[in-house]
Amino acid sequence: KKIPNDQRATTPFMTKYEKARILGTRALQISMNAPVLVDLEGETDPLQIAIKELREKKIPLIVRRYLPDGYYEDWTCEELLQ
């Protein structure tokens, strides 16, 4: 069951594990020709492009945090990078 955004209990910070998963997932998408959301500036490495997207808060992914009671919270990457 989803917890409404105004009742979320976890902290609004991205953990190192969430960051690793987000970067890996986005780099895989980029390597499979997904549209890039930042200016490439000659960059070709998918991981470096994903890092740049994360730095510029342009990654279009949502982090789902499961809680012990079976409920979950959804956070956008932009919310976790403030």
C-alpha positions in Angstrom: 0.0 0.0 0.0 1.2 3.5 -0.9 1.7 6.1 1.7 0.5 9.6 0.6 3.3 12.1 -0.1 2.2 14.4 2.8 2.5 11.5 5.3 5.9 10.1 4.4 8.0 9.1 7.4 11.5 8.5 5.9 14.2 11.2 5.5 14.3 13.2 2.3 17.9 12.3 1.5 19.2 9.8 -1.0 21.3 7.0 0.5 24.5 5.8 -1.1 22.7 2.5 -2.0 19.8 4.4 -3.7 22.4 6.6 -5.6 24.3 3.5 -6.8 21.1 1.9 -8.0 19.8 5.0 -9.7 23.1 5.7 -11.5 23.4 2.0 -12.6 19.8 1.9 -13.9 20.1 5.2 -15.7 23.5 4.3 -17.2 21.9 1.1 -18.5 19.0 3.0 -20.1 21.4 5.5 -21.7 23.6 2.6 -23.1 20.4 1.2 -24.7 19.8 4.5 -26.5 17.3 6.2 -24.1 17.1 9.9 -24.7 19.7 11.9 -22.7 18.3 14.8 -20.7 21.5 16.9 -20.4 23.9 18.5 -22.8 26.5 15.8 -23.7 29.5 18.1 -24.3 31.3 15.3 -26.1 30.7 12.7 -23.3 30.2 9.1 -24.4 30.4 7.1 -21.2 26.8 6.2 -20.1 27.8 6.3 -16.4 29.4 9.7 -16.7 26.3 11.0 -18.5 24.1 9.5 -15.7 26.2 11.2 -13.1 25.8 14.5 -14.9 22.0 14.0 -15.1 22.0 13.3 -11.3 24.1 16.4 -10.6 21.7 18.5 -12.7 18.6 16.8 -11.0 17.3 15.6 -14.4 17.0 11.9 -13.8 13.4 10.8 -14.5 13.3 7.9 -11.9 11.3 7.4 -8.7 12.8 5.7 -5.6 10.4 3.3 -3.9 11.2 2.8 -0.2 9.5 -0.2 1.3 8.7 -0.1 5.1 8.6 -3.1 7.4 4.8 -3.0 7.6 4.5 -3.6 3.9 3.7 0.0 3.0 5.9 2.0 0.7 6.9 5.6 -0.1 7.7 7.0 -3.5 10.3 9.8 -3.8 11.4 11.5 -7.0 15.2 11.9 -7.4 14.7 15.6 -7.4 13.1 15.5 -4.0 16.0 13.4 -2.6 18.7 15.7 -3.9 17.8 19.0 -2.3 
